Structure formats: structure tokens, C-alpha cells
Amino acid sequence: DALEDERLAERADAQRQHQVLRHQVDNAIKFTPSGTITLACVAPEAAGYARFEVRDSGIGMTADQLDRAFERFVQGDGSATRKFGGTGLGLSLVRDLVQMMGGVVQLASDGEGKGSVASFTLPLGWAANAKGPVGAPAEPDDRILGPSTGPLVLVVDDDEAFTSWLRAILHADGFRTAATDSAERAWMMARPLHPSALLVDHALPASPNARIRSGAELARHLAGNRTTSDLPVIVLSGHDPVQIEVEGALPKGVSLLRKPVHREDLLLTLWRTVAANRRRAVRVLLANEDPRLVSIVRRALPEAEFDLAIETAGPALLEVIDAQIRHFDVVLLEPTAEVAPLRRVLDALAQQDAPPPVLAIAEAERYENPEIADLVSEWPIQGHYSTALVQSAPQAFASRVRSLGSSLAMPEEGPATDAA
């Protein structure tokens, strides 16, 4: 009856699982000339995974051999290879197969002649609305859900039911959320979104060619890049924290929460993390006094995150640019109907040592005056937003302004625009 319990159903491909288990058993037999081999499977209560373990009393491994075990074409040392055969591809391929299913491979030994323990974990419990085969990439979804304002949390987990639960309690407590099931996709999303925090599962599905395979690797990539080094990361895992550290130390400041995750512990850790890393408001200069446009921008840029200053076009704006522009992170500029005033503004910005990035915002979706269009194309304006686009996608507009205004912003391949 227990096998019919959905909570004990592995989210895995049966053929791949058989290949992995067969390989570990074959290895144990190959490297145990005499002695014992023990197979075990355990599912720690509420940890969210099943652990398969093959323990032998064979030739064992040195610390150096363990460090190199998952490199391709590495198998013990030369004498072991000559004596027992093999190409050394096995463990590397095993790791690829297990990571494609969202699991973790581990190898341990107390030393030469003291046997080895090879194990792997697989996630438990199919989500009711799971889509597609194991390993199939999910459709990209960078939607921001939840309250209209509040800290943004990027949830990275391949368990749809768990992700839905996380997002529900976060929304109820005032957080906005975006979500993905891949460490690599999270890496790509983290830079433009620049969330207040990331909640990351340690064991995530990954293709063999993936550069970032787990939650811990994602945390290390974020910490090692100057554009994302201050993003707070909370790693969620049912695995042994000591083993996670063995696979590679977590960066300083990364929090680790053990599964099962309790709502109160999660929210307390998250609020403390966000508060400790809260950035100052992005300072925005809106070069326009049209009441309608000002109202649209104010609604899109919440006061808690953006400090909006409004200045009229003309001599007053040029004075602000000359004396105060260093105090602003982003300029929102409405291209005027006349070329000369716009040129004076852009020339004034160009004369500054480090002018802030500029976004164009206007009622029209396109520049009807070709001279204006040519002038704008000569200046590195980061994008054109119509007021209609800002109204229909205020969160996307705010994210763009936030990413440009942060000292951690990454340049994008092209402007976020709905017009040429």
C-alpha cells in the first residue's frame, strides 16, 4: 500500500534510474574482490527525496581520488584501472543522469581498503499538474505575481506543488514572486529582475551541458559576479548540510533552511534577509511636467522603491543636469516635438563625467519626426516606452528602471521597447 502513496512516488525516469542503480552496483562488485555489498533505500520523513545507497567493503578511495571521481576519464588510479578495467566515464555520466532528474549524487570512503558508499537521491511526489517527461524544459515564465507592491522573491524549484505553496504564503505576507525550475534560467532572470531575495532548492534538474547545475552552484555564481554579488540567497534542502558543503562551500551570507520548511521559519528568515540587504530607493529624474504622464509614472514606480523628482523641460532642466545630475540613477525623458531643445538636453547629459542611463517615455509609440528619431538613435537611450505600455505592464517597466538605476545592473542585448 505504501508504494501507492503519491508522496512516495519518485519524480524520475524509470529507465535512467535503473541505469544509475545498475552502474553503482556494478562498480561495487567490480571493486570488491571479497567482502560485502549492501543496497538500501530510505525516504527521510518530509525531506522530499528518496536516497538510494550502495555500500561495499572493497578497495576504497583516497581523498584525492574522491575529489577527482566525477571528472571524465578518471577512475581511481592507474593501477585500479588496469586491474579492474573501465573507461572512467561512468560517474560523470551517472551525475548527469541524476541531475537531469533533479537529484544529487554522492560518493564517500574512509580511505584505501575501507570500502565506499555510493548514493544518489531522487525527488519524491508528482505534482498534480506536472507537465511533460522528466528532464523536459518547462516553458519560460518570468511573470511577477502577488501584491502590486512589496519585495520581489525569485523562487527556484522544480516541484510545482511546493512552488505553488511557497508563492501562496509569500503573497499572503506581502511579497511579490517570480518562479523558475532551473538554476541556469534563474541566473538569467536574476539580473534583469534583481529580486530582493532568492529561494533556491539545492537539487534541481539540469541538462548535461548546463553550466549551473544546483542551487548551491547558483549561489556561488551569484556571489562571484559583481552584478549579482549582493543578492540574498536562501537555499532549501532536505539533504545533509555537511554533504552540501563537501560538494562546494556555500558563499558567505547564504542561508540554508532544512526541509521540511515551516512557514514561520521561512518568513522570519526571509524578512530578516530582505531587511539586512534592503537597498536605497532608485533616484529617478522625470523630465516632464505633463500631469497625465506624471500620474502614469508615479503609479508604475512605487514610492517605497523609487524616489521620483520632476523637472520641466527647458532652462530649469539644463540647470539640474549641470548641478545635480550625479544625484540621480535614471533619467526619464520625453522627446520633444522640436529637435533643438532635445539636442540641448542630450548634449548637456553627454558633457557629464558619468551620466545616468536614459529611458524615453512618450504618448506615441513611434517618433513621428524623423529628425527626432535620428537624434535619439545617436544617443545611447536604453529604450522607448509609450504611456500605453507603461500602463499595461507597470511591473516590467519598474523592473527595467530598477535594473538600470542599480549599480548592479547588467547591460541588456537590446532595449526593452515597443517602438523603433
Secondary structure, 3 states (H helix, E strand, C coil): CHHHCHHHCECCCHHHHHHHHHHHHHHHHHCCCCCCEEEEEECCCCCCEEEEEEEECCCCCCHHHHHHCCCCCCCCCHHHHHHHCCCCCHHHHHHHHHHHCCCCEEEECCCCCCCEEEEEEEEECCCCCCCCCCCCCCCCCCCCECCCCCCEEEEECCCHHHHHHHHHHHHHCCCEEEEECCHHHHHHHHHHHCCCEEEEECECCCCCCCCCCEHHHHHHHHHHCCCCCCCCEEEEECCCHHHHHHHCCCCCCCEEEECCCCHHHHHHHHHHHHHHCCCCCEEEEEECCCHHHHHHHHHHCCCCCEEEEEECCCHHHHHHHHHHHHHCCEEEECCCCCHHHHHHHHHHHHCCCCCCCEEEEECCCCCCCHHHHHHHHHCCCCCEEEHHHHHHCHHHHHHHHHHHHCCCCCCCCCCCCCCC
